[in-house]
Amino acid sequence: MYKEASEALARSHAALSETHEKLNYSTSHDPATGLLNREAFMVTWLVWAEMKNVTCCS
């Protein structure tokens, strides 16, 4: 009984994780080109710039 419940929970978790990954991708990429959309690009650039101590528009 517990084994079946555990296996069902594991399958459910795997499906949820896959759906989460697809949703994250679709919200950060342009559907026509597959490239990062503007918001995702800016966030990525800002993280990179902060790591490299780059300033913008000084």
N, C-alpha and C positions, 0 to 999 in steps of 0.2 A: 504494500500500500504506500509506504513512504517513498519507496524507490520510484514508483510511477509518478507520484507527485513531484519528486525532485527532478525527474527527467522532463516532465511537462514544464516545470518552472524554468529549467535550463533552455528548452526550446523557445519558450516565450521570451526569455531574456535575450537570446540570440536574435530573434526576429525584431525585437524592440531596438537592439543595438544597430542592426542593419538599417532599419527605418530611420533612426536618428542620424546615422552617417549620410544617408541619401538626402535627408532634409537639410543638414548642414551644408552639403555640397550645393544643393539647388538654391539656397538662400545667399550663397556667396559667389556664384558663378553665373555668367551670362548664358542663357540657354542656346543662343544661336552660335556663339563662338567657343564656349567652354572656358573662356578666360575669366579671371577674377572680375567681379563687378566693381564699380567705383568705390563703394564703401569698404569692401574687402581689400581692395588695392591700397586705399589710404591707411587702413589699420595696419596692413602688412608693412607698408613703407614707414609709418611712424614707429613701429616696433624696431625695424631695422635701423632707422635713423637714430633712435635713442640708444641702441646698442653701440653704434659707431660714433656717437656724439656729434651727429650732423645736425646743423641748424638750417632752417628754411626761412627764406625771405628776411634775411638780416639787414 
